[in-house]
Amino acid sequence: MSPTVNARRRGYSVFVLSAWRERDSDAEDEPVWRFSLEGSQLDGRRGFGALPELVAYLEAWTSGAGLDETTSPA
């Protein structure tokens, strides 16, 4: 059984969230927030270009929607 399934069955997961601001190629634009999430139950690090992407991932993770033992939300 995968670590993902085991973590959900135990009822908890541990993630490391990194957040940083960076400028797009146009230096006149305001810096934007970028995020990455790491956890033993993930296959490496997952990057997110905006907060709504991160939130959608976590909502899918916690609901288990569309996830099986070998996949994680995009």
Residue pairs with C-beta under 8 A, 6 or more apart in sequence:
1 69
2 41
2 69
2 70
3 40
3 41
4 41
4 42
4 67
4 69
4 72
5 69
6 41
7 13
7 40
7 41
8 64
13 39
13 41
13 61
14 39
14 40
15 37
15 38
15 39
15 42
16 37
16 38
16 39
17 35
17 36
17 37
17 54
18 35
18 36
18 37
18 38
19 33
19 34
19 35
20 33
20 34
21 31
21 32
21 33
21 34
22 31
22 32
22 34
23 29
23 31
23 32
24 32
32 49
32 50
33 50
33 51
34 47
34 48
34 49
35 47
35 48
35 51
35 53
35 54
36 45
36 46
36 47
36 48
37 45
37 46
37 48
37 54
37 57
38 44
38 45
38 46
42 72
43 72
46 57
46 72
48 54
48 57
56 73
57 72
57 73
59 65
60 66
60 67
60 73
61 67
61 72
61 73
65 73
66 73
67 73
